Amino acid sequence: MEYKITTKSVLHQLGISKSYSGYDYILYAFDLIEQDENVLTGITKILYIEIAREFHTSHICVERNIRKVIEVIWKNQKPNHALLLKIFGSNFLESKPSNKEFLELLYAYIKSHNLFEKILHKDNFICPISKDVCIAYTKIVEKLIDF
């Protein structure tokens, strides 16, 4: 997934860690959306079912766990107010978005703000002296990707 580092970073900033099942479901959803953005038109009939198949669970569990992530973010929105406003706009500060709205808006934000990953791409950092990819930088990038 092209936006994996950015997605993980944004979820972390919003207070969502890997301990939430919805975290992995959102990452995989973005993989599917990146392949075909039309999966968002059939969120319950396509997206949830594909995620459920990948994680060996039910589409109901997928929907519930993504909804739980949204609830957690909105319960703890004070420290994340500025970021929520950037991602979701003022329309959703009073009431949380639906799962579909959440995925659409978060994906759009991440897609347009993936500069962090572009900067960290290991092929972009060439040592000016040796003209090779910097080994130390490559190791840092690999650790960040595994974050």
Accessible surface in RSA format (square Angstrom, percent):
REM  Atomic radii and reference values for relative SASA: ProtOr
REM  Chains: A
REM  Algorithm: Lee & Richards
REM  Probe-radius: 1.40
REM  Slices: 20
REM RES _ NUM      All-atoms   Total-Side   Main-Chain    Non-polar    All polar
REM                ABS   REL    ABS   REL    ABS   REL    ABS   REL    ABS   REL
RES MET A   1    61.17  31.7   0.28   0.2  60.90 145.0   7.79   6.6  53.38  70.7
RES GLU A   2    87.87  50.4  76.62  58.0  11.25  26.8  38.10  73.7  49.77  40.6
RES TYR A   3    16.52   7.7  16.52   9.4   0.00   0.0   0.32   0.2  16.20  20.0
RES LYS A   4    67.30  32.8  67.30  41.3   0.00   0.0  18.08  16.3  49.22  52.4
RES ILE A   5     8.57   4.9   6.85   5.1   1.73   4.2   7.77   5.6   0.81   2.2
RES THR A   6     7.44   5.3   7.04   7.1   0.40   0.9   7.44  10.0   0.00   0.0
RES THR A   7     0.00   0.0   0.00   0.0   0.00   0.0   0.00   0.0   0.00   0.0
RES LYS A   8    19.28   9.4  18.58  11.4   0.70   1.7   4.61   4.1  14.68  15.6
RES SER A   9    30.77  26.0  28.62  38.2   2.15   5.0  10.55  22.5  20.22  28.3
RES VAL A  10     6.98   4.6   6.98   6.3   0.00   0.0   6.98   6.1   0.00   0.0
RES LEU A  11     0.00   0.0   0.00   0.0   0.00   0.0   0.00   0.0   0.00   0.0
RES HIS A  12   110.39  60.3 102.63  71.3   7.76  19.9  63.85  65.8  46.54  54.2
RES GLN A  13    94.37  52.8  76.44  55.9  17.93  42.7  36.55  77.8  57.82  43.9
RES LEU A  14     0.44   0.2   0.00   0.0   0.44   1.1   0.00   0.0   0.44   1.2
RES GLY A  15    46.86  57.8   0.00   N/A  46.86  57.8  31.35  86.0  15.51  34.7
RES ILE A  16     1.37   0.8   0.00   0.0   1.37   3.3   0.74   0.5   0.62   1.7
RES SER A  17    51.68  43.7  47.59  63.5   4.09   9.4  43.55  92.7   8.14  11.4
RES LYS A  18   117.29  57.2 101.43  62.2  15.86  37.8  66.20  59.6  51.09  54.4
RES SER A  19   100.29  84.7  56.88  75.9  43.41 100.0  56.08 119.4  44.21  61.9
RES TYR A  20    63.48  29.6  60.50  34.4   2.98   7.8  33.66  25.3  29.82  36.8
RES SER A  21    55.61  47.0  43.05  57.4  12.57  28.9  11.36  24.2  44.25  62.0
RES GLY A  22     0.98   1.2   0.00   N/A   0.98   1.2   0.00   0.0   0.98   2.2
RES TYR A  23     9.27   4.3   9.27   5.3   0.00   0.0   2.83   2.1   6.44   7.9
RES ASP A  24    58.44  40.9  56.88  56.6   1.56   3.7   7.30  17.2  51.14  51.0
RES TYR A  25    15.67   7.3  15.67   8.9   0.00   0.0   3.32   2.5  12.35  15.2
RES ILE A  26     0.00   0.0   0.00   0.0   0.00   0.0   0.00   0.0   0.00   0.0
RES LEU A  27    15.21   8.5  15.21  10.9   0.00   0.0  15.21  10.7   0.00   0.0
RES TYR A  28    50.26  23.5  48.65  27.7   1.62   4.2  29.22  22.0  21.04  25.9
RES ALA A  29     0.00   0.0   0.00   0.0   0.00   0.0   0.00   0.0   0.00   0.0
RES PHE A  30     0.07   0.0   0.00   0.0   0.07   0.2   0.00   0.0   0.07   0.2
RES ASP A  31    30.41  21.3  28.32  28.2   2.10   5.0  10.12  23.8  20.29  20.2
RES LEU A  32    21.37  11.9  20.18  14.4   1.20   3.0  20.34  14.3   1.03   2.8
RES ILE A  33     0.05   0.0   0.05   0.0   0.00   0.0   0.05   0.0   0.00   0.0
RES GLU A  34    59.67  34.3  37.69  28.5  21.98  52.3  21.84  42.2  37.83  30.9
RES GLN A  35   144.96  81.1 105.97  77.4  38.99  92.8  46.81  99.6  98.15  74.4
RES ASP A  36    66.71  46.7  61.54  61.2   5.17  12.2  25.53  60.1  41.18  41.1
RES GLU A  37    87.62  50.3  76.90  58.2  10.72  25.5  29.45  57.0  58.18  47.5
RES ASN A  38    99.56  68.7  98.02  94.7   1.54   3.7  18.91  45.5  80.66  78.0
RES VAL A  39    16.64  11.0  15.90  14.4   0.74   1.8  16.47  14.3   0.17   0.5
RES LEU A  40    15.69   8.7  15.65  11.2   0.03   0.1  15.65  11.0   0.03   0.1
RES THR A  41   107.18  76.2  78.22  79.3  28.96  69.0  64.23  86.3  42.95  64.9
RES GLY A  42    14.91  18.4   0.00   N/A  14.91  18.4  14.91  40.9   0.00   0.0
RES ILE A  43    21.30  12.1  20.23  15.1   1.08   2.6  20.23  14.6   1.08   2.9
RES THR A  44    76.23  54.2  72.89  73.9   3.33   7.9  52.17  70.1  24.05  36.4
RES LYS A  45   164.79  80.4 150.65  92.4  14.14  33.7  97.26  87.5  67.53  71.9
RES ILE A  46    76.65  43.6  73.84  55.0   2.80   6.8  76.60  55.2   0.05   0.1
RES LEU A  47     0.25   0.1   0.05   0.0   0.20   0.5   0.25   0.2   0.00   0.0
RES TYR A  48     5.68   2.7   5.68   3.2   0.00   0.0   2.34   1.8   3.33   4.1
RES ILE A  49    65.03  37.0  63.97  47.7   1.06   2.6  64.35  46.3   0.68   1.8
RES GLU A  50    58.73  33.7  57.54  43.5   1.20   2.8  13.05  25.2  45.69  37.3
RES ILE A  51     0.00   0.0   0.00   0.0   0.00   0.0   0.00   0.0   0.00   0.0
RES ALA A  52     6.58   6.0   6.23   9.6   0.35   0.8   6.23   8.8   0.35   0.9
RES ARG A  53   149.99  63.0 134.80  68.7  15.19  36.2  73.01  99.8  76.98  46.7
RES GLU A  54    88.63  50.9  72.91  55.2  15.72  37.4   8.47  16.4  80.16  65.4
RES PHE A  55    72.52  36.3  52.24  32.4  20.28  52.8  55.53  33.7  17.00  48.6
RES HIS A  56   170.27  93.1 134.24  93.3  36.03  92.2 100.80 103.9  69.47  80.8
RES THR A  57    48.20  34.3  20.16  20.4  28.04  66.8  19.57  26.3  28.63  43.3
RES SER A  58    55.05  46.5  45.35  60.5   9.70  22.3  43.35  92.3  11.70  16.4
RES HIS A  59    82.41  45.0  80.95  56.3   1.47   3.7  47.94  49.4  34.47  40.1
RES ILE A  60   108.43  61.7 106.60  79.4   1.83   4.4 108.43  78.1   0.00   0.0
RES CYS A  61    23.42  17.7  23.34  26.0   0.08   0.2   5.51  14.0  17.91  19.3
RES VAL A  62     0.00   0.0   0.00   0.0   0.00   0.0   0.00   0.0   0.00   0.0
RES GLU A  63    46.86  26.9  46.86  35.5   0.00   0.0  21.78  42.1  25.08  20.5
RES ARG A  64   118.03  49.6 117.47  59.9   0.56   1.3  47.38  64.7  70.65  42.8
RES ASN A  65    28.45  19.6  27.96  27.0   0.49   1.2   0.22   0.5  28.24  27.3
RES ILE A  66     0.00   0.0   0.00   0.0   0.00   0.0   0.00   0.0   0.00   0.0
RES ARG A  67    92.87  39.0  92.87  47.3   0.00   0.0  32.59  44.5  60.28  36.5
RES LYS A  68    91.22  44.5  90.05  55.3   1.17   2.8  52.83  47.5  38.39  40.9
RES VAL A  69     0.22   0.1   0.22   0.2   0.00   0.0   0.22   0.2   0.00   0.0
RES ILE A  70     1.14   0.6   1.14   0.8   0.00   0.0   1.14   0.8   0.00   0.0
RES GLU A  71    47.35  27.2  45.48  34.4   1.87   4.4  10.10  19.5  37.25  30.4
RES VAL A  72    15.94  10.5  15.90  14.4   0.04   0.1  15.90  13.8   0.04   0.1
RES ILE A  73     0.06   0.0   0.00   0.0   0.06   0.1   0.06   0.0   0.00   0.0
RES TRP A  74    21.54   8.6  13.33   6.5   8.21  19.3  13.71   7.3   7.83  12.7
RES LYS A  75   160.67  78.4 124.48  76.4  36.19  86.2  86.97  78.3  73.70  78.5
RES ASN A  76    75.48  52.1  69.98  67.6   5.50  13.2  19.54  47.0  55.93  54.1
RES GLN A  77    37.36  20.9  37.14  27.1   0.22   0.5  14.85  31.6  22.51  17.1
RES LYS A  78   181.97  88.8 163.95 100.6  18.02  42.9 109.92  98.9  72.05  76.7
RES PRO A  79   114.08  83.1  70.99  64.7  43.09 156.6  83.96  69.3  30.13 187.2
RES ASN A  80    16.56  11.4  13.35  12.9   3.21   7.7   3.22   7.8  13.34  12.9
RES HIS A  81    85.05  46.5  84.42  58.7   0.62   1.6  58.69  60.5  26.35  30.7
RES ALA A  82    70.21  64.6  62.96  97.2   7.25  16.5  65.86  92.7   4.35  11.5
RES LEU A  83    23.91  13.3  20.72  14.8   3.19   8.0  21.84  15.3   2.07   5.6
RES LEU A  84     0.00   0.0   0.00   0.0   0.00   0.0   0.00   0.0   0.00   0.0
RES LEU A  85    75.19  41.9  68.94  49.3   6.25  15.7  68.94  48.4   6.25  16.8
RES LYS A  86   147.57  72.0 115.10  70.6  32.47  77.3  71.06  64.0  76.51  81.5
RES ILE A  87    10.89   6.2   0.00   0.0  10.89  26.2   0.00   0.0  10.89  29.5
RES PHE A  88     8.33   4.2   0.00   0.0   8.33  21.7   1.96   1.2   6.37  18.2
RES GLY A  89    28.53  35.2   0.00   N/A  28.53  35.2  27.16  74.5   1.36   3.1
RES SER A  90    80.10  67.7  64.16  85.6  15.94  36.7  33.81  72.0  46.30  64.9
RES ASN A  91   124.92  86.1 100.72  97.3  24.20  58.3  22.94  55.2 101.98  98.6
RES PHE A  92    32.93  16.5  32.93  20.4   0.00   0.0  32.93  20.0   0.00   0.0
RES LEU A  93    28.43  15.8  21.62  15.5   6.81  17.1  21.62  15.2   6.81  18.3
RES GLU A  94   168.78  96.9 136.53 103.3  32.25  76.8  59.68 115.4 109.10  89.1
RES SER A  95    70.16  59.3  65.45  87.4   4.71  10.8  45.93  97.8  24.23  33.9
RES LYS A  96    93.68  45.7  75.56  46.4  18.11  43.1  29.60  26.6  64.08  68.3
RES PRO A  97     5.39   3.9   0.00   0.0   5.39  19.6   0.59   0.5   4.80  29.8
RES SER A  98    59.50  50.3  44.84  59.8  14.67  33.8  52.30 111.4   7.20  10.1
RES ASN A  99    15.04  10.4  11.59  11.2   3.46   8.3   7.37  17.7   7.67   7.4
RES LYS A 100    75.48  36.8  74.13  45.5   1.35   3.2  34.57  31.1  40.91  43.6
RES GLU A 101    66.74  38.3  66.31  50.2   0.43   1.0  20.82  40.3  45.92  37.5
RES PHE A 102     0.00   0.0   0.00   0.0   0.00   0.0   0.00   0.0   0.00   0.0
RES LEU A 103     0.00   0.0   0.00   0.0   0.00   0.0   0.00   0.0   0.00   0.0
RES GLU A 104    65.74  37.7  59.96  45.4   5.78  13.8  18.81  36.4  46.93  38.3
RES LEU A 105    58.32  32.5  56.82  40.7   1.50   3.8  56.91  40.0   1.41   3.8
RES LEU A 106     0.00   0.0   0.00   0.0   0.00   0.0   0.00   0.0   0.00   0.0
RES TYR A 107     9.92   4.6   9.92   5.6   0.00   0.0   7.65   5.7   2.27   2.8
RES ALA A 108    54.07  49.7  47.22  72.9   6.85  15.6  50.70  71.4   3.37   8.9
RES TYR A 109    30.94  14.4  25.29  14.4   5.65  14.7  13.41  10.1  17.53  21.6
RES ILE A 110     0.08   0.0   0.08   0.1   0.00   0.0   0.08   0.1   0.00   0.0
RES LYS A 111    90.52  44.2  81.49  50.0   9.03  21.5  49.21  44.3  41.30  44.0
RES SER A 112    75.51  63.8  44.76  59.7  30.75  70.8  48.22 102.7  27.29  38.2
RES HIS A 113    90.25  49.3  82.42  57.3   7.83  20.0  55.39  57.1  34.86  40.6
RES ASN A 114     8.08   5.6   8.08   7.8   0.00   0.0   0.00   0.0   8.08   7.8
RES LEU A 115   112.27  62.5 112.23  80.3   0.04   0.1 112.27  78.9   0.00   0.0
RES PHE A 116    89.46  44.8  85.42  52.9   4.04  10.5  87.47  53.0   1.99   5.7
RES GLU A 117    31.45  18.1  31.28  23.7   0.17   0.4  10.93  21.1  20.53  16.8
RES LYS A 118   110.70  54.0 106.63  65.4   4.06   9.7  62.67  56.4  48.02  51.2
RES ILE A 119   118.03  67.2 107.41  80.0  10.62  25.6 113.40  81.7   4.62  12.6
RES LEU A 120    18.66  10.4  18.53  13.3   0.13   0.3  18.66  13.1   0.00   0.0
RES HIS A 121    90.30  49.4  85.38  59.3   4.92  12.6  57.03  58.8  33.27  38.7
RES LYS A 122    80.44  39.2  79.72  48.9   0.72   1.7  42.32  38.1  38.11  40.6
RES ASP A 123    88.71  62.1  76.54  76.2  12.16  28.8  25.53  60.1  63.18  63.0
RES ASN A 124    93.79  64.7  63.05  60.9  30.73  74.0  20.75  49.9  73.04  70.6
RES PHE A 125    86.99  43.5  85.83  53.2   1.17   3.0  86.99  52.7   0.00   0.0
RES ILE A 126    80.27  45.7  63.92  47.6  16.35  39.4  63.92  46.0  16.35  44.4
RES CYS A 127    31.77  24.0  31.17  34.8   0.60   1.4   5.30  13.4  26.47  28.5
RES PRO A 128   101.34  73.9  85.70  78.1  15.64  56.9  90.90  75.0  10.45  64.9
RES ILE A 129   159.29  90.6 133.66  99.6  25.63  61.8 138.26  99.6  21.03  57.1
RES SER A 130    62.46  52.8  37.96  50.7  24.50  56.4  41.53  88.4  20.93  29.3
RES LYS A 131   145.59  71.0 128.29  78.7  17.31  41.2  91.21  82.1  54.38  57.9
RES ASP A 132    91.88  64.4  88.09  87.7   3.78   8.9  24.65  58.0  67.23  67.0
RES VAL A 133    54.03  35.6  41.98  38.0  12.05  29.0  41.98  36.5  12.05  32.7
RES CYS A 134    35.47  26.8  30.05  33.5   5.41  12.7   5.88  14.9  29.59  31.9
RES ILE A 135   127.10  72.3 122.10  91.0   5.00  12.0 123.32  88.8   3.78  10.3
RES ALA A 136    64.14  59.0  55.87  86.2   8.27  18.8  60.97  85.9   3.17   8.4
RES TYR A 137    38.20  17.8  36.44  20.7   1.76   4.6  34.48  25.9   3.72   4.6
RES THR A 138    24.21  17.2  24.21  24.5   0.00   0.0  22.94  30.8   1.27   1.9
RES LYS A 139   124.69  60.8 123.05  75.5   1.64   3.9  71.39  64.3  53.29  56.8
RES ILE A 140    96.64  55.0  95.52  71.2   1.12   2.7  96.57  69.5   0.07   0.2
RES VAL A 141     0.96   0.6   0.96   0.9   0.00   0.0   0.96   0.8   0.00   0.0
RES GLU A 142    75.85  43.5  74.08  56.0   1.77   4.2  29.17  56.4  46.67  38.1
RES LYS A 143   157.65  76.9 147.39  90.4  10.27  24.4  93.32  84.0  64.33  68.5
RES LEU A 144    58.36  32.5  56.99  40.8   1.38   3.5  57.19  40.2   1.17   3.2
RES ILE A 145    75.19  42.8  73.04  54.4   2.16   5.2  73.04  52.6   2.16   5.9
RES ASP A 146   109.96  77.0  91.06  90.6  18.90  44.7  30.98  72.9  78.98  78.8
RES PHE A 147   103.59  51.8  91.45  56.6  12.14  31.6 101.52  61.5   2.07   5.9
END  Absolute sums over single chains surface
CHAIN  1 A     8580.0       7401.3       1178.7       5012.2       3567.8
END  Absolute sums over all chains
TOTAL          8580.0       7401.3       1178.7       5012.2       3567.8
